[in-house]
């Protein structure tokens, strides 16, 4: 998105927030907002694609008469083409712009810039709520029995237009939805001439504005853009094309899409997400960013307990798993191919290394993997220590350890690190340690990585540079001497030596102060004597 588009989007989102504020909490507001943005996107994409096909006949999609025989013939042909190419179909009357034009208050806003009052909206006889419900259902119905059915199945289920949070009466709900449609209708996504990241920008804005309401929930579906950039640049190092990229905890899919930005092309996107709402947002995000429905395979399930991509290997693997989440650590997993070779399962109270094992299992021999984890994975003992030792000593898969600043994630202030793994390492004799914990900008609620901080991490990683107090290439023997403890200060010494103290000068200063105090004491005693009172010393 251009800066102008981004500002316009933020203005419109804030206007919608004004309508919804107090009616629902932040994550519910987010779901409604992004659901409508997605519907608008599908509509604009449909309109553009249909006009491309109709260009020879010099007809605009919106001008087709849906009731005429010729119009129905056009629509049937367009439907077949659209479902094959886009995966879905919308008629001209079902487009976002068509509904927004029928919305009460839109005509008045267009004519003189005035907004219709809530009372006028509720009195209006124009009722679009039923039409909107039918349109959203129609999008799903158009994919039934088609190749794209799974990708659109129950995609709008979180957009509950019957919720009392939108209003107590149908008229009140209709009035609120009309206002939202009118505000969003003012945004031009300019799909034909810009690489838009509308959903990503909307996330960033919504989370920033409603962080206090979203709290920890925000971190469940969103990785800060600068952290995503670090992971994406690492796994695409030395590559222009990727056959596949996989995220086992894909959230809203932004990390997968960030990887795609770093290369010319990505063959296929794979991901798994446990939360249904977030899974729906991820599918929307893929479609919104122009990923063809045949080129992404996202599944909704618990990744550790019920993996959905068994037997597959991926060229790039990235993830920001939930930090120190609980999992079953069921004894049955000891014979699971993902965990069996390590001889130990990650503890049930901390699934961090279970995610690492799962990701390594799916990493291709020529691939690269980058995962964000809490610092505890670097030094905790027990099963985690045994897994860490096996990965380094027996397999030599660990390529780099990167320490990030504290308080850069939504919902948690703990310091984190990025672990980089490769099964075929170019420089297998050492592990690169980078301490980037002091390189960040402070913001009001949290810290963030600047572009220069990201560039420094990536340059250091790609060239495997050593820099005093920042990076160090630790030989495997040194790591073994440290009992495979990867705590970064053991390898990157950031200790700042204090300036030496001149004790002779300090003694002279103390004597000078004592001399000055003695003079002051004499002066005070003189005053006390004049006043005929006892001196305090």
N, C-alpha and C positions, 0 to 999 in steps of 0.2 A: 504494500500500500504506500501511496505517496503521503507526505506529511499532512497535506490538505485533506485527503480522504480520511486519514486517521483522526484528525481533529474533528472532522464532521461526524464521524462515527461516534466519537466520545461524547460530543454534544447531544446527539440523538439518544444515545444510551442513557445519558444523565436525565434527559427529558422523560424517558420511559421510567427511569428510576423514581422520578418525582410522582409518577402515577401509581407505581407499585409500592412505594415506601410505606412501611407500617402494615401492609397487607400480608407480607410473607417474609421469610428470612432470606439471607443472601444467596444460599445455594439454590433455593427454589426460584428466586428472581432470575438467577443465571440461566436456569434451565428454560424458563419461558423466553427470555431474551434471545438466547442462542437458537432455540427452536424456530422462532420467527425469522431470525436472520437466515437460517438454513432454508426455510421455505421460500424466502425472497430470492436466495441464491439459485435454488432449483428452478424457480420461475424464470429468472433472467437467462439462465443457461438454456432452458427450453426455448425461450423466445429467440435467442441468438441462433441456436441450431436450426430451428424451423425456418427462420428467415434465410439461412444459407441455402437450404434446399429449395425454398420458394423464389430465390433470386432470379432464376431464369424466367419465371412467370410474372415477375415484377409485382408480387403480392406480399403484403405484410401479414404475418401470422395473426395479428389482432383484428385484421379486416375480414377474416374468414367468417362467413355466415354459418354458424353451427347447425341451423335448422334446415338449410337448403340441401338439395341432393348433391350438388357440386361440392358444397362445403364439407359434407360428411365423407365424400370420396377422398378429398384432400386430407381430412383428419385421420382416416383409416390408414392411408399411405404414410402420413407423418408419424402416426403411432408406432407402426412397424419399424420404421427407421430409427425413431427415438429410443425405443426399448432396446434395440440392438446396440445402439451407440452410447446412449446415456444411461440406460437401465430402467427408465421410468417414462411416463408421459403425462402431460398436463394439457388440457384444452385451453383455448384463449380465455374463456370465461373463468377458468380456474387459476389463472396467473395471479400472483401477489398484487400486481399493479391494478388488475381488474377489480379485485376485491377491495383494495384500498380506495379506488375511485368511488365505489358504491358506499363506502363507509360514511356514516353520518358525520358531518362537520368538515369533510375533506373539501367539498366544493367552496364552502365559505372561506376556508383557510387559503385555497388557491386564488380566490377572487380578490380578497382584500387583506390577506395576511393575518386575519383574526382567528383565534381559536374559539370554537363553540364551547359554551359552558357545560358543566356536568349535568345541570338540570335540563338543558336543551337536548343533550345527547340522550338522556334517559327517556325524554318525551318523544324522541324521534321514532317514526314508524319504520325506518330502514333497519332491517334486522339481518346482520351478516354472520352471526355466531353459528347458525345451523349450516350456512354455506361453507364456512371455514372448516367445520367438522367434517363435512362431506368431502371437501377437497383433500384434506389430509388423509382420509380413508381411501380416497380415489388414487392417490399416489401409490399407496401400498397395493391396492387391488390391481393396478396396471402392471405390477411385476409378478403377480401370481402365476405359477407354472412356468416362469421364465428363469433364465440363468441368474438373473439379479435378485431373485426373490429373497434369498437369505440375507443379502446386504441391506434390504429395505424393510425386512420383517420387524414390525412393532417399533419402527424408528421414531415415531412421534408419541410414544406412549406416555412420556413424561410431560407432555404438553396437555395437561388436563383442563379442558375448556369448561368442564362442569364444576370445577372446584369453587367452593363458597369463598375462598380467599380472593377470587376475582370480583366478588360482589354477591350480595345476599339474594338478589332477584335476577332472572334472565336478562332484564333490561339493563341492570347495573353492570352485569358481566359484559353485555354487548357494548355498552358505552366505553368501558375500559379497553376492551380489545380493539375497538375502533380507533381510539386514541393512539394505541401502540402501532397499529398498521399505518396510520397517517404519518407518525414520526419516522418510522423506518422507510416509508415510501420516498422520503426526501433524500435518502442515501443512494448515490450512484456507484455501484461497485466497479463499473468500467471493466467488465470481465474481458472484453476483447483486446485491451491494450495494456494490461498491467498484471504483474505477478502478485496477486493480492494474497495477503495472509489475514483475511478479515476475522476469521474465528480466533486465530492466535492473538491478534491485537485486542479483540473483544475480551478474551480471557484475561489478558494482562491488565486491562483497564478495570474490568469487573472485580477481579481479585484485589487490585490495589484499592479501589473505592470501598469494597465491602469486606476487607480482610478481617476486621473485628467480628463480623457476623459469620464468615466462612470458617475462621479459625483453622483447626487442624484439617478440616475437610478439604481446604484449598490444596494442600500438599498431596492429597490423594489422586488428583487428576492433572496436576500441572507441575512441570519442572521449569524453573526460571530460564528464560531464553539464553542467557549467557552461559549457564551450566550446560544446557542442551548443545550450545555451539561448541563447547570444549569436547564433549563426548563425540559429537558428529565429526569434528575435524580430526580427532584421533583415529577413529575407525576407518576414515576414508584416506588416510595418509598414503600417498603413492598410488592412488587409484582414481581413474576417471569415470569408470562404470562399476556398478555393483549388480550382481545377479539377484541378490536378495538381502533384506535387512529384517531383523527380528527383535521385538521388544516383549519380553514375557510379562511385564507389568505396564502395559502401554498407556494406561490412563486415557487422556483425550487424543492420543496419537501424535502430539506435537513433536515429540522426540524423533519418531520415525520420519516425519516430514522434514525435520531439520537436517537429518542425514542426507535426504534427497537433494537438499539445496547445495550440498558440498561437492556433488559429482554431476556429470552430464546426464546420467540416467540411472534409474534403479529398476531392475526387472520386476520384482514382486515385493510386497510389504506383508509381513506376518506379525501378528500380535495377539496377546491374550489379556483379558481384563476381568476381574471378579465382579466389580460393581456394575449393575445393569445400566444405571443412568449414565455412568462414565463411558461404558461400552457404546451406548447409543451416540454419545458426543464424539467418540473416536470414529465411528462409521461416518457421521456427518462430516467430520473434519477431513477424512480421506476424500470423500466425494466433492466437498467444497474446494479442495485444492487440486481438482482435476485428475485424481487418480482413478483410472478406469475400474469399474467394479470387478472386472476379471483379474485385476492386478493387485488386489489386496484380499487377505484372508485373516480376518479378525474373529476371535472366538471369545465367548463369555463363559468363564469357569475359573475355579481356583487353580492357579498355575502349578503349584507344588503338589497338590492332592490329586488333581485331574488334568494332567497336561494334554493339550489338544493338537500338538504338532509332532507327535512321536514319529521317529524314523527320518525326520528332516534335519538337514544341516544347512547353516546359513553363513554367508560370507561376512556379514557384519551383524554383531549382536550388541545392543545397548539397553540399559535399564536404569531406572531410579526406583528400586523396590522400596516398599514401606520399611522404615528403619526398625530393626530388631523386633519384627512382627512375630507373633506366636504361630506355630504350626504343629501338626500332630506328632511328627517324628516317629511315626508308626514303625514297629519292628519289621513289617512287611517290606518297607522301603530299603532294607539292607540288601535285598536281592534285586532292587530296581537298577536298571542299567545306568541311570543318572548318578547313583550314589555308591554302588557296590564296590568299585575299585578303590575307594578311599578307606574302606574298613571302618569308618565312623559316620554317624549321622550328625548333622548340626543339632544343637540342643533345642528342645521344644519351645523354650522361652525366647530364643533368638534365631530366626530363620535366615539371617544374612548369608551364611555360607551355603545354606540349602539353595538359595537363588544362584549363587556363584556356581555351584555344582551343576545345577540345571542348565545354566547358560553355557558352561563349558561343554556339556554333553551335546548341545545343539550347534556349537561353533565348528565351522568347516576347517579343514587342515590349513587352507590358505587364508583364513579369515582373521579378523581382529575383533576384540571385545572390550568394551569399557563400561564400568558399572559404578554408580555412586553408592557409598556405604558409610555408616558411622565409623568413627576412629577405633571403636572397640575391636573391630575385626583385625586390626593390625597387631594387637598384643594379647588378646584374651587367650587363656590356656584351655586345657581339657580337650574336648572333641575338636573345637575350632583350631587349636594349636596343631593338632595332628593333621587336620585337613590342610592347613597352611603349609606344614612341612612337606606333605605329600606333593602338593602342587609345585613347590619350589625345588625340592630335592630329587624327587622321583621323576617328575614330568618337565620341570623347567619351563613352565608356561607363563609365569608372571613376568611382565615386561616393564612395568612402571608403577610407581605409587605417587600420587599427586595429592598433597594436602591443600584443601580449600579453606577460605575464611569462614569463621563462625557466622551464624545468623544470616545466611543467604537464601534459606528455604522458607516458604510459607508454612507457618504452624510449628516450627521448631528452631531453636537458636543454637543447637549443638554443632560443633565443627564436623565437617565431613571430608571424605577423601574419594578420589577416583582410582580404582584399580584397573590396570590395562593388562589384558592377557592375549597371547598369541601361541598357537601350537607349533608354528615353525618360525622361531625368532631369528631376525637377521643378526643380532648381536647377543648370543646366548650366554656369554661369559659374565654378564653383570645385570643388575636391576637398577633402573634409573629412579632416583628419589627427587621429587620437586616439592619444596615448601613454599606454596603460594599464599599461605595464610595471612600474610601481612599486606597483600596487594589487593586493595579494594577501596571502594568509596562508601562513606557512611551516608545513609539516608535516614528519614524520620523514623520509620518502623523497622527497617532491616538494611543490611549491607548488600552491595551488589558489585559484581565484577565489571570493570570498565573494559572497553575494547582493547586498550593497551595491555591490560592484565591478561586477557584471553590470548592475545597475540604472543605475549612473553611465554606463557605456558606451552603453547603449541610449537613455537620456534625451538624452545629448549627440548621438548619431547622429540621433535622430528630430527634435530641435529644431535641429540643426546649430549647437550652441552653441560659442562660443569661450571658452576658459578658460586663463589664464596657466599655462604649464608643463604643460598637459594636452591642449588641442585648438586647432586653427587651420584656418581655411578658406583654402586656398591658391588664388589666382587661376590660371587656366590659363597666363597669361603668365609667372608666377613659376616654374611647373613647367617651362615651355619654357626659361626662362633657366638652369635647373639641368640642362639636357640630359635632361629627363625622368627624372632620378634621383629616386626616391621615398623615399630614406632619411629616416626620420622626424625625426631631430635637425636636418635642414636646415629643417624647417618648424615643429616644436614645440621651442622652446628650453627645455631642462630644467636649464640650467646654474645652479647655486646660487653666487652671488657671495660670496666670503669676506669676513669683516669686515675693515675697514682696520686695518693694524698701526700703532700709535703708536710710531715709532722713538725718539722722545725718552724715552718711558717704558722702552723696552727697554734703552737706553743706561744709564739710571739703575739699572735692575735689575742689569746686568752690573757696574757700578761697586760696587754694594752687595755683590754676591757676591765680587768681587775683594778688597774691604776685609775681608770676613768670613774669606776664605781666608788673607789675610796674617796676621790675628790667630791663626788655627789653626796656620799655619806657625811663628810665633814660639813658640807653646806647645810644639809638637813639638820644636823645636830646644832649648828649655830642658830638656825631659825627657831628650833625648839627651846633653846636657852633663852632667846629674846622673849619668847611667849610664856616662859615660865612653866613649860610642860616637859614631861620626861620623853627623851628620845626613844624611838621604837627599836633601837639596836645599840 
